[in-house]
Amino acid sequence: MTLPLRKIYTHILCLGIACCTLSPAMAQKEDQTLKEKYRKEITSFFDQRLKDDTITFSTAIRMKWKETDDMKQAVWQLWKKSNEAFKEEKLPALSPLSDQSASSWKLPQELEPHATLNFYWGWKKTAESTSTEQRLPLFLYLHGSGPKAQEWATGLKICSRFDDAPSIYFIPQIPNEGAYYRWYQHAKQYAWEKLLRQALLSEKINPDRIYVFGISEGGYGSQRLASFYADYWAAAGPMAGGEPLKNAPAENLSNTAFSLRTGAEDKGFYRDRLTRYTAEALDSLQRLYPDRYKHWIELIPGRGHHIDYSPTTPWLKQHVRNPYPKHFCWENFEMDGRYRQGFYNLRVEQRSNADSNTRTRYTLDIESNQISLAIDEVTYRTTEIDPQWGIELKFTKTYQPAQRGKVTIYLCSELVDLDKPITLTVNGHTVFKGRVQPDVKHLVNSCATFFDPQRLYPAAIEVDLETLEQL
């Protein structure tokens, strides 16, 4: 590829060229000055980013490949310090899970008026475990739509009995009740991302063993969250639910183990039928990709809305997240009017779909150092609607290559051999061929985007679909 095109798709950054003429002592002093300068600049950015998630870090800070691990640790520590200084309600210190381990967060008034998220936050131990010194799995449990005080108390009772200890639990209570309050709404998304961000900072939690599950209304909510935040969960386990797949695309679960258990006689809101449609979709995907789409979907004979809930978390806890999948499909769907900024190692700079009439799907495949990315616009057509409630039950989808949009592909040694040339093909066009250059700003921006200690990336390639026609 010619140099001008490479400049379009990757950052090749040069700093301090004049330092080459300095003596070793002067160069060392200058290097120390630059490090202090950038520490302050990165800290300032993180402080602002916690208040405004639309900003990005643009300062180029060149580094060597051998410095990557040290720089990653340095950036993560700066992120931790900014979070510690950020004025917000924090997760309380861990204590045994009980009715004494309750706390609460105020949710933003502009997202949901008069919303306080009460929650239980605690750890469960076994006879063999006497402390929380090891990194433990974290379970997020969502309750059903009955009276919220009763549902919350029931959630604590049953979660305390599940066979998944040693573990940590976050058991929230829905802030408000009524027909229009759901676990997937924007105010609750704020809570889930706050929970993930703070939990991933903890030395007590295993970042690759985080799970979401729920019952009834919590089953619907956990199925949506399973697809929306699939890159964070090791596994997800809705029960007594069944969402239309437009609300929770099965394609997003290629690297997230998924359990859905519903009574075969649970006809309310077509839960049995929608559970079956989910099973059919995941069975089909697993036939196409045998090493992906692990799932356990069960329509339990003779049972209605009430089933045995105990098998779910023992199944979930067997699974560990792979934070660096080389193959995935992501349909970036809106949830309560909001889209994700990124997924695994992709960050969306500009969506391809102009509005919610279509969606953008990203299909990433990495073989050795050959990266293929397909970006399509997705259009849904409803093929089945129930006559009583008007619920859209079944759909077909059509795909067209996207013509616009921008995306950053983050890279690390777990995904490619960074010492060798990389070829990137997007929608059939070779847009990059060569070696990528490490830069601290990629560590900073990926940290701010994903707030995940496993996903700080030292290199990146940027793609603008409008330039593809020029190639």
C-alpha positions as CSV (number, residue, x, y, z in Angstrom):
1,M,0.0,0.0,0.0
2,T,1.2,3.5,-0.7
3,L,2.2,5.8,2.2
4,P,-0.7,8.2,1.8
5,L,-3.3,5.4,2.2
6,R,-1.6,4.0,5.1
7,K,-1.8,7.4,6.8
8,I,-5.6,7.2,6.3
9,Y,-5.9,3.9,8.2
10,T,-3.3,3.9,10.9
11,H,-1.5,6.2,13.2
12,I,2.2,6.5,12.6
13,L,3.4,9.0,15.1
14,C,6.7,10.7,15.6
15,L,7.6,12.6,18.7
16,G,10.7,14.4,19.9
17,I,12.9,13.9,16.8
18,A,15.3,16.6,18.0
19,C,16.1,14.4,21.0
20,C,18.2,12.2,18.7
21,T,20.9,15.0,18.9
22,L,20.9,15.2,22.7
23,S,23.5,13.5,24.9
24,P,22.3,10.3,26.7
25,A,21.9,12.2,30.0
26,M,19.9,15.0,28.4
27,A,17.8,12.5,26.5
28,Q,17.0,10.7,29.7
29,K,16.0,13.9,31.5
30,E,13.8,14.9,28.5
31,D,12.2,11.5,28.5
32,Q,11.3,11.7,32.2
33,T,9.9,15.2,31.5
34,L,7.7,13.9,28.7
35,K,6.5,11.0,30.8
36,E,5.4,13.3,33.6
37,K,3.8,15.6,31.1
38,Y,1.8,12.8,29.6
39,R,0.8,11.3,32.9
40,K,-0.8,14.6,33.7
41,E,-2.5,14.9,30.3
42,I,-3.9,11.3,30.5
43,T,-5.1,11.9,34.0
44,S,-6.9,15.1,33.0
45,F,-8.5,13.2,30.1
46,F,-9.7,10.3,32.3
47,D,-11.1,12.8,34.8
48,Q,-13.1,14.5,31.9
49,R,-14.0,11.2,30.3
50,L,-15.8,10.0,33.4
51,K,-18.1,13.0,33.0
52,D,-18.4,13.0,29.2
53,D,-18.1,9.7,27.3
54,T,-18.0,11.4,23.9
55,I,-14.5,12.7,24.1
56,T,-11.3,11.0,22.9
57,F,-7.6,11.3,23.6
58,S,-5.8,12.6,20.6
59,T,-2.2,13.2,21.7
60,A,0.3,10.9,20.0
61,I,2.7,9.3,22.4
62,R,5.1,7.0,20.7
63,M,6.4,3.9,22.5
64,K,8.3,0.8,21.7
65,W,6.8,-2.7,21.6
66,K,8.9,-3.8,24.5
67,E,7.3,-1.0,26.6
68,T,3.8,-2.1,25.9
69,D,3.2,-4.1,29.1
70,D,4.6,-1.4,31.3
71,M,2.7,1.3,29.6
72,K,-0.5,-0.7,29.9
73,Q,0.0,-1.0,33.6
74,A,0.7,2.7,33.9
75,V,-2.4,3.7,32.0
76,W,-4.6,1.3,34.0
77,Q,-3.2,2.8,37.3
78,L,-4.0,6.3,36.1
79,W,-7.5,5.1,35.2
80,K,-7.9,3.6,38.7
81,K,-6.8,6.9,40.3
82,S,-9.2,8.9,38.3
83,N,-12.0,6.6,39.3
84,E,-11.0,6.8,42.9
85,A,-11.1,10.6,42.8
86,F,-14.4,10.7,40.8
87,K,-17.2,12.0,42.9
88,E,-19.9,9.3,42.7
89,E,-21.5,6.6,44.9
90,K,-19.1,3.7,45.0
91,L,-19.7,0.0,45.5
92,P,-19.4,-0.6,49.2
93,A,-16.8,-2.8,50.8
94,L,-17.6,-6.5,50.3
95,S,-19.3,-8.3,53.2
96,P,-21.2,-11.6,53.4
97,L,-24.3,-11.6,51.3
98,S,-27.3,-11.0,53.6
99,D,-30.1,-8.5,54.2
100,Q,-27.4,-6.4,56.0
101,S,-25.4,-6.0,52.8
102,A,-27.8,-3.5,51.2
103,S,-26.8,-0.3,49.6
104,S,-28.1,2.1,47.0
105,W,-27.3,4.4,44.1
106,K,-29.2,7.4,42.9
107,L,-29.8,7.3,39.1
108,P,-29.6,10.5,37.0
109,Q,-32.8,12.5,37.3
110,E,-32.7,13.2,33.6
111,L,-32.7,9.5,32.7
112,E,-35.4,8.5,35.2
113,P,-37.0,10.8,37.7
114,H,-36.9,9.8,41.3
115,A,-35.0,6.6,40.7
116,T,-32.9,5.0,43.5
117,L,-31.4,1.6,42.7
118,N,-31.3,-0.3,46.0
119,F,-29.1,-3.4,45.8
120,Y,-27.5,-6.2,47.8
121,W,-23.8,-6.5,47.3
122,G,-22.0,-9.3,49.0
123,W,-20.0,-12.5,48.7
124,K,-20.9,-16.1,49.3
125,K,-18.3,-18.6,50.6
126,T,-18.1,-22.3,50.9
127,A,-16.9,-24.3,53.8
128,E,-13.4,-24.3,52.2
129,S,-13.3,-20.6,51.4
130,T,-12.7,-18.3,54.4
131,S,-11.9,-15.0,52.6
132,T,-12.3,-13.1,49.4
133,E,-8.6,-13.0,48.7
134,Q,-9.0,-14.9,45.4
135,R,-10.6,-13.3,42.4
136,L,-14.2,-14.4,42.4
137,P,-17.0,-14.6,39.8
138,L,-19.6,-11.9,39.8
139,F,-23.3,-12.6,39.3
140,L,-25.8,-9.9,38.4
141,Y,-29.4,-11.1,39.2
142,L,-32.5,-9.4,37.9
143,H,-35.9,-10.0,39.6
144,G,-39.4,-10.3,38.2
145,S,-42.2,-7.8,37.9
146,G,-44.2,-8.5,41.1
147,P,-44.2,-6.0,44.0
148,K,-40.6,-4.8,44.1
149,A,-40.0,-5.2,47.8
150,Q,-41.2,-8.8,47.7
151,E,-39.3,-9.6,44.5
152,W,-36.1,-8.1,45.9
153,A,-36.3,-10.1,49.1
154,T,-37.1,-13.3,47.2
155,G,-34.1,-12.6,44.9
156,L,-31.8,-12.4,48.0
157,K,-33.3,-15.6,49.4
158,I,-32.9,-17.8,46.2
159,C,-29.5,-16.3,45.2
160,S,-28.1,-17.2,48.6
161,R,-29.1,-20.8,48.0
162,F,-27.7,-21.3,44.4
163,D,-24.7,-23.6,44.1
164,D,-22.1,-21.1,42.8
165,A,-20.0,-20.2,45.8
166,P,-17.5,-18.8,46.3
167,S,-18.9,-15.9,44.4
168,I,-20.0,-12.2,44.5
169,Y,-23.5,-11.0,43.9
170,F,-25.1,-7.8,42.8
171,I,-28.9,-8.0,43.4
172,P,-30.7,-4.8,42.4
173,Q,-34.2,-3.7,43.1
174,I,-36.1,-2.1,40.2
175,P,-36.2,1.7,41.1
176,N,-39.8,2.3,40.0
177,E,-42.8,0.1,39.2
178,G,-45.4,0.2,36.5
179,A,-45.9,-0.8,32.9
180,Y,-43.1,1.2,31.5
181,Y,-40.2,0.3,33.8
182,R,-37.8,-2.2,32.5
183,W,-34.3,-3.5,33.3
184,Y,-33.0,-2.5,29.8
185,Q,-33.9,1.2,29.9
186,H,-31.4,4.0,29.7
187,A,-31.3,4.7,33.5
188,K,-30.6,1.1,34.2
189,Q,-27.9,0.9,31.4
190,Y,-26.2,3.7,33.4
191,A,-26.3,1.5,36.4
192,W,-25.0,-1.6,34.6
193,E,-22.1,0.3,33.1
194,K,-21.3,1.8,36.4
195,L,-21.3,-1.6,38.0
196,L,-19.1,-3.1,35.3
197,R,-16.7,-0.1,35.5
198,Q,-16.3,-0.3,39.3
199,A,-16.3,-4.1,39.4
200,L,-13.5,-4.3,36.8
201,L,-11.4,-2.0,39.0
202,S,-11.7,-4.4,41.9
203,E,-8.9,-6.8,42.8
204,K,-11.6,-9.2,44.2
205,I,-13.4,-9.9,40.9
206,N,-12.3,-12.1,38.0
207,P,-12.9,-9.9,34.9
208,D,-13.4,-13.0,32.8
209,R,-16.1,-14.5,35.1
210,I,-19.0,-12.0,35.1
211,Y,-22.5,-13.4,34.6
212,V,-26.0,-12.0,34.2
213,F,-29.2,-13.9,34.8
214,G,-32.8,-13.3,35.8
215,I,-36.3,-14.6,36.2
216,S,-39.5,-13.6,34.3
217,E,-39.2,-9.8,33.7
218,G,-35.6,-10.3,34.8
219,G,-35.4,-13.1,32.2
220,Y,-36.4,-10.6,29.5
221,G,-34.0,-8.0,30.8
222,S,-31.1,-10.5,31.1
223,Q,-31.6,-11.7,27.6
224,R,-31.4,-8.2,26.2
225,L,-28.4,-7.4,28.3
226,A,-26.8,-10.7,27.3
227,S,-26.8,-9.6,23.6
228,F,-26.2,-5.8,24.2
229,Y,-23.1,-6.3,26.5
230,A,-22.1,-9.8,25.2
231,D,-18.4,-8.8,25.2
232,Y,-18.4,-8.5,29.0
233,W,-20.2,-11.6,30.1
234,A,-18.7,-15.1,30.4
235,A,-22.3,-16.4,30.2
236,A,-25.9,-15.4,30.6
237,G,-28.9,-17.2,31.9
238,P,-32.4,-15.8,31.5
239,M,-35.2,-18.0,33.0
240,A,-39.0,-18.0,32.4
241,G,-38.6,-15.4,29.7
242,G,-38.2,-15.3,26.0
243,E,-37.5,-12.1,24.0
244,P,-38.3,-11.5,20.3
245,L,-34.9,-11.8,18.7
246,K,-35.0,-8.3,17.3
247,N,-34.6,-7.2,20.9
248,A,-31.7,-9.5,21.6
249,P,-29.9,-10.6,18.4
250,A,-28.6,-14.2,18.8
251,E,-25.6,-13.4,16.5
252,N,-24.0,-11.3,19.2
253,L,-23.6,-14.4,21.5
254,S,-20.8,-16.1,19.4
255,N,-18.4,-16.0,22.3
256,T,-20.9,-15.8,25.2
257,A,-22.3,-19.0,26.7
258,F,-26.1,-18.7,26.9
259,S,-28.7,-20.6,28.9
260,L,-32.5,-20.0,28.5
261,R,-34.9,-22.2,30.5
262,T,-38.6,-21.8,30.2
263,G,-41.7,-23.9,31.1
264,A,-43.1,-25.7,28.0
265,E,-46.5,-24.7,29.1
266,D,-45.5,-21.0,29.8
267,K,-47.8,-19.5,27.1
268,G,-48.0,-16.0,28.6
269,F,-46.7,-13.4,26.1
270,Y,-45.6,-16.3,23.9
271,R,-42.7,-17.2,26.2
272,D,-42.7,-20.8,25.1
273,R,-42.7,-19.9,21.4
274,L,-40.1,-17.2,21.7
275,T,-37.8,-19.5,23.7
276,R,-38.2,-22.1,20.9
277,Y,-37.3,-19.4,18.3
278,T,-34.2,-18.5,20.2
279,A,-33.2,-22.2,20.3
280,E,-33.7,-22.5,16.6
281,A,-31.6,-19.5,15.9
282,L,-28.7,-20.6,18.1
283,D,-28.9,-24.2,16.9
284,S,-28.6,-22.9,13.3
285,L,-25.7,-20.6,14.2
286,Q,-23.9,-23.4,16.0
287,R,-24.2,-25.7,13.0
288,L,-22.6,-23.0,10.9
289,Y,-19.8,-22.3,13.5
290,P,-19.4,-25.5,15.6
291,D,-16.8,-23.9,18.0
292,R,-19.0,-20.9,18.8
293,Y,-22.5,-20.2,20.2
294,K,-22.4,-22.5,23.2
295,H,-26.0,-22.7,24.5
296,W,-28.4,-24.7,26.7
297,I,-32.0,-23.9,25.9
298,E,-34.6,-26.0,27.6
299,L,-38.4,-26.0,27.4
300,I,-39.2,-27.9,30.6
301,P,-42.0,-30.4,30.1
302,G,-45.2,-29.9,32.2
303,R,-44.0,-26.6,33.7
304,G,-45.7,-23.2,33.4
305,H,-44.2,-19.9,34.5
306,H,-42.7,-21.4,37.7
307,I,-39.7,-23.7,37.2
308,D,-36.7,-24.9,39.1
309,Y,-34.2,-22.1,39.1
310,S,-31.3,-23.9,40.7
311,P,-29.6,-25.4,37.6
312,T,-28.7,-22.1,35.9
313,T,-25.8,-20.6,37.9
314,P,-23.9,-23.9,38.2
315,W,-24.0,-24.1,34.4
316,L,-23.0,-20.5,34.0
317,K,-20.0,-20.6,36.3
318,Q,-18.4,-23.3,34.1
319,H,-17.7,-20.8,31.4
320,V,-14.9,-18.2,31.3
321,R,-14.8,-15.3,28.9
322,N,-12.4,-15.1,26.1
323,P,-11.7,-11.3,25.8
324,Y,-9.8,-11.7,22.5
325,P,-12.0,-13.7,20.1
326,K,-10.7,-13.8,16.6
327,H,-14.2,-14.3,15.2
328,F,-17.4,-12.6,16.1
329,C,-20.5,-11.0,14.7
330,W,-22.0,-7.9,16.3
331,E,-25.3,-6.4,15.4
332,N,-25.2,-2.9,17.0
333,F,-28.8,-2.6,18.0
334,E,-30.3,0.3,19.9
335,M,-31.7,-0.3,23.4
336,D,-34.0,2.3,24.6
337,G,-32.7,4.7,22.0
338,R,-29.0,4.1,22.8
339,Y,-26.2,2.3,21.0
340,R,-23.0,0.8,22.3
341,Q,-19.7,2.6,21.4
342,G,-17.8,-0.6,20.8
343,F,-17.7,-4.4,21.1
344,Y,-14.7,-6.6,21.8
345,N,-11.8,-4.9,19.9
346,L,-14.0,-2.6,17.7
347,R,-14.9,1.0,18.5
348,V,-17.5,2.8,16.4
349,E,-16.5,6.3,15.5
350,Q,-19.6,6.8,13.2
351,R,-22.4,4.3,12.7
352,S,-23.3,3.3,9.2
353,N,-27.1,3.3,9.8
354,A,-28.6,6.8,9.8
355,D,-31.5,5.9,12.1
356,S,-33.2,2.9,13.7
357,N,-34.9,1.8,10.5
358,T,-31.7,-0.2,9.9
359,R,-28.8,-1.4,12.0
360,T,-25.1,-1.9,11.4
361,R,-23.6,-5.4,11.6
362,Y,-19.9,-6.0,12.0
363,T,-18.4,-9.4,11.2
364,L,-14.8,-9.8,12.2
365,D,-12.5,-12.7,11.3
366,I,-8.8,-13.0,12.0
367,E,-6.6,-15.8,10.5
368,S,-2.9,-15.4,11.3
369,N,-2.3,-11.8,10.3
370,Q,-5.1,-11.6,7.8
371,I,-8.0,-9.5,9.2
372,S,-11.4,-9.5,7.4
373,L,-14.1,-7.1,8.4
374,A,-17.6,-7.0,6.8
375,I,-19.8,-4.0,7.6
376,D,-23.4,-4.3,6.6
377,E,-26.6,-2.5,7.1
378,V,-29.3,-4.7,8.4
379,T,-33.0,-4.4,7.6
380,Y,-35.7,-6.3,9.5
381,R,-39.0,-7.5,8.1
382,T,-41.6,-8.8,10.6
383,T,-43.1,-12.1,9.4
384,E,-45.2,-13.0,12.5
385,I,-47.2,-10.7,14.8
386,D,-49.5,-12.0,17.6
387,P,-53.1,-10.9,17.1
388,Q,-53.8,-10.1,20.8
389,W,-50.9,-7.9,21.9
390,G,-49.4,-6.9,18.6
391,I,-46.0,-8.4,19.7
392,E,-43.6,-8.9,16.8
393,L,-42.6,-12.5,17.2
394,K,-40.5,-13.5,14.1
395,F,-38.4,-11.7,11.5
396,T,-36.3,-12.1,8.4
397,K,-33.2,-10.0,7.8
398,T,-31.6,-8.6,4.7
399,Y,-28.1,-7.2,4.5
400,Q,-26.4,-4.6,2.2
401,P,-22.7,-3.6,2.4
402,A,-22.5,-0.3,4.3
403,Q,-21.5,2.8,2.3
404,R,-20.7,5.1,5.2
405,G,-19.4,4.9,8.7
406,K,-16.1,4.9,10.6
407,V,-14.6,2.2,12.9
408,T,-11.4,1.7,14.8
409,I,-10.0,-1.8,15.0
410,Y,-7.9,-2.3,18.1
411,L,-5.1,-4.8,18.0
412,C,-2.9,-6.6,20.5
413,S,-0.6,-9.6,20.6
414,E,-3.4,-12.0,21.5
415,L,-5.1,-11.2,18.2
416,V,-2.2,-10.9,15.7
417,D,1.6,-11.2,15.5
418,L,2.5,-7.5,15.9
419,D,6.1,-8.1,14.7
420,K,4.8,-9.0,11.2
421,P,2.9,-7.3,8.5
422,I,-0.9,-7.2,8.8
423,T,-3.4,-7.2,6.0
424,L,-6.9,-5.7,6.6
425,T,-9.7,-6.3,4.2
426,V,-13.0,-4.4,4.6
427,N,-16.0,-5.2,2.5
428,G,-13.7,-6.8,-0.1
429,H,-11.2,-3.9,-0.3
430,T,-7.7,-4.2,1.0
431,V,-7.4,-1.1,3.1
432,F,-4.1,-1.7,5.0
433,K,-1.1,-3.8,4.5
434,G,2.0,-3.4,6.6
435,R,3.1,-3.1,10.2
436,V,1.1,-1.2,12.8
437,Q,2.8,1.2,15.2
438,P,2.3,1.2,19.0
439,D,0.9,4.3,20.6
440,V,-0.1,5.1,24.2
441,K,-3.1,6.9,22.9
442,H,-4.7,3.6,21.8
443,L,-4.2,2.2,25.3
444,V,-5.9,5.3,26.7
445,N,-8.8,5.4,24.3
446,S,-9.5,1.7,24.6
447,C,-9.3,1.9,28.4
448,A,-11.8,4.7,28.4
449,T,-14.1,2.9,25.9
450,F,-14.2,-0.5,27.6
451,F,-12.9,0.2,31.1
452,D,-11.7,-3.4,31.0
453,P,-8.3,-4.4,32.3
454,Q,-8.2,-7.2,29.6
455,R,-8.8,-4.7,26.7
456,L,-6.1,-2.1,26.6
457,Y,-4.8,-2.2,23.1
458,P,-1.5,-0.7,22.0
459,A,-2.2,-0.5,18.3
460,A,-5.1,0.4,16.0
461,I,-6.2,0.7,12.4
462,E,-8.9,3.2,11.5
463,V,-11.4,2.7,8.7
464,D,-13.6,5.2,6.9
465,L,-16.0,3.4,4.6
466,E,-16.4,6.5,2.4
467,T,-12.8,6.2,1.3
468,L,-13.2,2.6,0.0
469,E,-14.5,3.7,-3.3
470,Q,-11.2,5.6,-3.9
471,L,-9.2,2.4,-3.6
